[in-house]
Amino acid sequence: MLTKAKKAEIVSKYEKHPQDTGHSGVQIALLTERIRQASEHLKTHRKDYGSQVGLLKMVGARKRLLTYLRRTEPQEYEKLLKQLELRK
């Protein structure tokens, strides 16, 4: 689970202007951090099927946001992929 401090750090790093929590890049960055945490959790708790379902939903949501960002802001999309170390 993301702490308030960690979430604020991520938002401040990827925001376009102050208090910009709704931008696609910010949402993708937050989802990516949650996905990484869920993946670590599942490495030790392999039979936690509820967490597996949640992880798949987060991955799907991130994929839809990335598709939207690629379509609307291609330069921002490429920059975000490099920053988050995601593959295409």
C-alpha positions, 0 to 999 in steps of 0.5 A: 500500500502506498503511504501518503509520503510516497504518493506525494513524492510520485505525484510531485515527480510526474506532475505537469503543474502543482496539484496535478493528480489527474494527469495520465502520467501521474496515474500511470506512475502511481499504478506502476508503483502499486503493481510493483508492490503487489508483485513483491507481495505475490512472490511470497504469497503465491496462493493469494488469488485476491491479490492476483486478480487485483494485480491483473486489474491494475495492469489492465488499467495501466495499459489503457492509460498508456494507450491513451497517452501514446495516442494523445501525447506521443513525446510524453509517452516515450519520456514516461516509459524511460522514466518508469523503465517500462517496455513498449 
